């Protein structure tokens, strides 16, 4: 099943959509050029199928494309960055 990731800046989140329905979100707090990712969620029945990784990767690619940085406070985004060190340069100091 094809999925698409879109940025919804009005809701401060990235959304993954299947068949026109939002099935997952990666929420953030916008701090200028830094996005603090604090919550990621995929609909229960769809968990474990790679949608979370697809969502986070697309979100981080978008942040990078716009010259931004991230602070991952969500465990899933933190784990994704740990497992994909090529995204480590996006992590801003939280201090």
N, C-alpha and C positions, 0 to 999 in steps of 0.2 A: 504494500500500500504506500503510495507516494505521500511524502510529507513536505511541508514548507515551513521555514522559520521566517517570522516577520517581527520587526521592531514596532512596538506600540509605545512611543514616548509619552503619550498622554496618560498612560497607565503605569509608566516607569517599569516596563517589562518587555521581555522578548517572549514570543508565543510560538509554539509549534502547532501546526494545523494539519489535520487530515480530513479530507472530504468536507472542507468548509467549517470544521469544528475545531475549536481550540482544545488540544488534548494535553498540553503541558505549558508551563510558564517558568521563566527565570526572572524574578523580580529584583530590582535594584533601587538604591537611593542615589540620586544624581547629585554629585558634588563638583560641578563644573566639568573639568576634564577627567574626573575620577568617578567611576560607577562602583558603588559598594553593593556587590551581589549578596543578598541576605536570605533568599528563599528560592528553591527550585523544586518543582513538583510535576510529576507525570501522572495522568489518570491511572488509578490502581490496576485495572485489567491490562494496561499496556506497559507496565513497568517491566524492566528486564530485557526489553527488546532493542535497546540502543538509542531510543528517542532522547533520553536525557543527555547523552554524549553529543548527539547531533545538535540538539538545542544549544548546549553550552558552547560547543565549538563554533557554531554560527554566530552566537552572541559575542564571543571573544574576537572572532575575525572581524566583526563589525566595529567593535571598540578599537581594534588595531587600525583598521582602515580610516578611522576618523581621528587618529592620533591620541586616543585616550589611554587611560590606565584603569586598573581595577583593584579593589580590595575584596577578596573573597571571604566573607564571613559565613556563608552557607557551606556546610560540610561537603556537599557534592561538587561545588565549583572548586573548593580547595583540593579535593581528591583529584579532580580532572586535571588541574594545573600540575599537581605532583606527578601524575602519570604521563603528562605531556609537557616535558620541560621546555619545549620550544615556545610555550606560552608564559614561561616564568618572567620574561622581560616586561610583561604587562602589569605585574604586581607592583603596586605603589606602597610606600611605607605607610603604615597606619598611624604613625606617631606624629 
